[in-house]
Amino acid sequence: MKKILIVSGHPDLANDSFANKIILEDIAKLVPEATIDDLGALYPDYEFDVEAEQAKLVDADIIVMQFPIFWFSIPALMAKWMEDVFLHGFSHGSTGKALVGKKLLLSFTTGAPAFAYGEAFPVEAMTKRLSHTAEFTGMEYKGYLWTDSVSYVDRANAEKIVKMTAAAHDHAKRLAEKLKSLA
């Protein structure tokens, strides 16, 4: 069985998330062999244990980056994690081969509905940075899973909560199926 690392880039999954929290709770049950790396819980001060994070990446065969889209990009916590952990000589450069051959899958949510990302700024534009990172580091980019319309602010609306909860559970199911197909 391939080793799966799921890196959660939500800065406060426990207290400030709706869909991502459900997705990761479900994944822990659906894919119990996966390691979930909750960056927000481990590093609320954004000061990473670089060696520990690099060791997790080295040990993994499949890396999932799980996050909400904030302002058309990945959360600052995940961006800083990449800046601090994906170092020259580790992930890239003439001696940086630690990620070569690993599979990278993106799994993310947006609060806004799909139509909000239309032609002006399609979802693919938000994932370019990460697909290029995969290419640059020798990882195999395996695409993305996306669930829209799961806004944290809608959690006070009972009707929307039902829809968002179902969408988050469905996302987790699709993610589990995708991981099994990659393993």
C-alpha positions in Angstrom: 0.0 0.0 0.0 1.3 3.4 -0.9 1.8 5.9 1.9 -0.5 8.9 1.8 0.1 12.3 3.3 -2.7 14.8 3.5 -1.5 18.3 4.3 -4.2 20.5 5.6 -3.4 24.2 4.9 -6.4 25.6 6.7 -5.1 28.0 9.4 -7.7 27.0 12.0 -9.5 23.8 11.0 -10.9 23.1 14.4 -12.6 26.4 15.0 -12.9 28.3 11.8 -13.8 25.7 9.1 -16.9 24.1 7.9 -16.3 21.9 4.8 -12.6 21.2 5.2 -13.1 20.0 8.7 -15.8 17.6 7.6 -13.7 16.4 4.6 -10.8 15.6 6.8 -12.9 13.9 9.5 -14.4 11.7 6.8 -11.1 10.9 5.2 -9.7 9.8 8.6 -12.4 7.2 8.6 -12.5 6.3 4.9 -8.7 6.2 4.4 -7.4 5.4 7.9 -3.9 4.6 6.7 -3.4 8.2 5.5 -1.4 10.6 7.6 -3.2 13.9 8.1 -0.8 16.9 8.7 -2.9 19.7 10.2 -0.6 22.7 9.7 -2.9 25.0 11.6 -2.9 22.9 14.7 0.8 22.1 14.5 2.0 25.5 13.7 -0.4 28.3 14.7 2.6 30.6 14.8 3.6 29.7 11.2 7.0 28.5 12.5 7.5 25.1 10.9 9.7 22.2 12.0 11.2 22.0 8.6 13.0 18.7 9.1 9.9 17.0 10.4 7.8 18.3 7.5 10.4 17.3 5.0 10.6 13.8 6.6 6.8 13.4 6.2 7.1 14.3 2.5 10.0 11.9 2.0 8.0 9.1 3.6 4.9 9.7 1.4 4.2 8.3 -2.0 1.0 10.4 -2.5 0.8 13.9 -1.3 -2.6 15.6 -1.0 -2.8 19.4 -0.4 -6.2 20.0 1.2 -7.2 23.6 1.6 -9.9 26.3 1.1 -9.3 28.9 -1.6 -8.8 32.3 0.1 -8.9 35.3 -2.2 -8.2 33.2 -5.3 -5.2 31.5 -3.8 -4.0 29.0 -1.2 -4.1 30.1 2.4 -1.0 32.0 3.7 -0.2 29.1 6.0 0.2 26.7 3.2 2.1 29.2 1.1 4.6 29.8 3.9 4.9 26.0 4.5 5.9 25.6 0.9 8.3 28.5 1.1 10.0 27.1 4.2 9.9 23.3 3.4 10.4 23.1 -0.3 14.0 24.2 -0.1 16.8 24.2 -2.7 18.7 21.0 -2.3 15.6 19.2 -0.9 12.8 19.6 -3.4 14.7 21.1 -6.3 18.1 22.0 -7.6 20.9 19.7 -8.7 20.7 17.7 -5.5 17.1 18.3 -4.6 15.4 15.1 -5.6 13.3 14.3 -2.5 10.0 14.7 -4.2 10.7 13.1 -7.6 8.1 10.6 -8.6 5.7 11.4 -5.8 2.1 12.0 -6.8 0.5 15.3 -6.0 -3.2 15.7 -5.7 -5.0 19.0 -4.9 -8.2 18.9 -2.9 -9.9 22.2 -2.2 -13.1 24.1 -1.5 -14.4 27.5 -2.3 -17.1 29.4 -0.5 -18.2 31.1 -3.7 -20.2 29.2 -6.3 -18.5 27.8 -9.5 -19.8 30.6 -11.7 -17.9 33.2 -9.7 -14.7 31.8 -11.2 -15.8 31.9 -14.8 -13.7 33.0 -17.7 -12.0 35.9 -16.0 -10.3 33.8 -13.4 -11.0 30.0 -13.9 -10.2 27.5 -11.2 -7.3 26.2 -13.3 -5.6 29.7 -12.9 -5.7 29.1 -9.1 -4.1 25.7 -9.4 -1.3 26.7 -11.8 1.1 27.6 -9.1 0.8 24.1 -7.6 0.8 22.2 -10.9 4.0 24.1 -11.8 5.5 23.2 -8.4 4.8 19.6 -9.1 6.5 19.8 -12.5 9.5 21.8 -11.0 10.1 19.3 -8.2 9.6 16.2 -10.3 6.3 15.2 -8.8 3.5 13.7 -10.9 0.6 16.2 -10.8 -2.7 14.2 -10.5 -5.1 17.1 -10.9 -7.6 18.4 -8.4 -10.9 17.7 -6.7 -13.0 20.8 -6.0 -16.2 21.6 -4.1 -17.7 25.0 -4.4 -20.5 26.9 -2.5 -19.4 25.8 1.0 -19.0 29.2 2.5 -18.3 29.4 6.2 -20.6 32.4 6.5 -23.6 30.3 5.4 -23.3 28.0 8.4 -26.1 30.0 10.2 -28.6 29.1 7.4 -30.1 25.7 8.2 -31.0 24.9 4.6 -27.5 25.8 3.4 -25.9 23.8 6.2 -27.7 20.6 4.9 -26.4 21.2 1.4 -22.9 22.1 2.5 -22.7 19.1 4.8 -23.7 16.8 2.0 -21.3 18.5 -0.4 -18.4 18.1 2.1 -19.2 14.4 2.7 -19.4 13.9 -1.1 -16.0 15.6 -1.5 -14.5 13.2 1.0 -16.0 10.2 -0.7 -14.6 11.4 -4.1 -11.2 12.0 -2.5 -11.1 8.6 -0.9 -12.0 7.0 -4.3 -9.3 9.0 -6.1 -6.7 8.0 -3.5 -7.6 4.3 -3.8 -7.2 4.7 -7.6 -3.7 6.2 -7.1 -2.5 3.7 -4.5 
